[in-house]
Amino acid sequence: MAALMEFTTDSGATVTVEVDRHAPGAQLVSRDGNALARSGRTFDSALQGIRAAAESALAVFRDGSLKPDGVEIEFGVKITTEAGAVIAKSAVEGHLTVKLSWSPGTAPAPPPVPAQQVAPAPQSPPAAT
């Protein structure tokens, strides 16, 4: 069953998130007669693990041999009271979508061929006199 949980950002703003109703790590409060859970951590700190995961994934795809012009990474994120933000699973497994893109004409250049592997250019037969 779902309930609402209130997080405060590091700048003092309030973010309300839907979470499991009886999740540990929350403090129940009342606002205008409606039950609301207040998290003991900030929204920013709850997202730190997801930020680290995104930075790590971007580094893997940017620094590899593919050298894409653009990288898009999509995480399904679930907010929990105990663990903060976690990568949510899709219907079957963890949810992570990665898109790499290259602009026309900017594909990575093939690696240079060492001189020993280059075949000599064919020579034309001598001209008849």
N, C-alpha and C positions, 0 to 999 in steps of 0.2 A: 504494500500500500504506500502511496506517495504522501509526502508532507512538504512544507515549505521550510527552507533554511535560509537564514539571513547571514551574509558575510559582510564584513567591512573591508574596503580596500585600504591600501597603505595611505592613500590621500584622504581617507575619511568618508568616502561615498559608500552607499549601501547597495549590495547586490543580493537579490533573492533568487534562490535556486531550488528546483524540485529535487528531493532526495527520498530515500526509503524512510518510511514513517518511524520505525523503531530503531534507527541506527544509533549506536553508541557514539559518544564524543560530542554530543550536542546538548545545549542547555535550553529547555523549553521556556518560552516567554509568551506573553499575551499581548497582542496589538489589536485594539478595537474589538475585543471579544473573540478574535480568531487566534487559535494556537499557532505558534511559530517557533521554530527551533533556531537558536543563535549559535553559530559556530564559535569555537574557542580559538580559531586561527583566522588570519586575514585571507581574503580572496587571492591576493597576490602570492602569499606563501603556499596556498593550496595548488596554484598553477606552476610552481617552480619545477616540479618533476617533468611536466609536459614541455615546458620551455627547454629544459636540458635535453629531453628526447628529440625535440625538433632541431636544436642546434647540432646534435650528434648526427642525426639523419641527413641534414643539409651538408655537413662536412663530408660525409661518406660519398654523396653524389656529386658535389662540386669538386672535390679533390681527386677523384678517380681519373681513369684514362678517358672517360666519355666526354668530359668538358662541355656540358650542355650550356646553352645561353640562358636557359631558365629552368628552375626547379620548383615544382609545386608539391607540397606534402599536405595531405589531409588526414587529420586524426579525428576519430570519434572520441569525444571526451565525456567522461561521466564524473560528476562531483559526488564525493562521499564524505561523511563526517570524519571517519577515521583516517583515511588515506589521502584526503584532499582530492585532487584531480587525477584520474586514471584513464588510460587508453581503453575505451569501451569496446566490447566485442560486438561484431556484427552478428548476423544470424548464425554463423558457424565459428568464426575465429576472431582474433583481435582485428580491429579496424584501422588500417593504414593504407592510404592510396598515395602513390607517387607518380607524378607526371614530369618527364624530362622533355625539353624542347630545344630545337636548334633553328636558327634563322636560315633562310636560303643562302647558300654560298659560304656558310660559316661552319660547315661540318669539319671535324678534326682532320688535319692533314695526315696522310698516311706516314708511318715512320720512314725515315730515310733508309735506303738500301745501302749496305756497306759496299765499298768499292770492289772488293773481291768477288761479290756476287753479281756485278753488272757485266752482262755479256758484251763483247766488243761489237760495234756497229758493223753491219755487213759492208764489204767493200765492193765497188762496182768493177766489173771486169775491165781490163785495159782496152782502150780504144783501138780499133783495127786501123792499120795504115795502108 
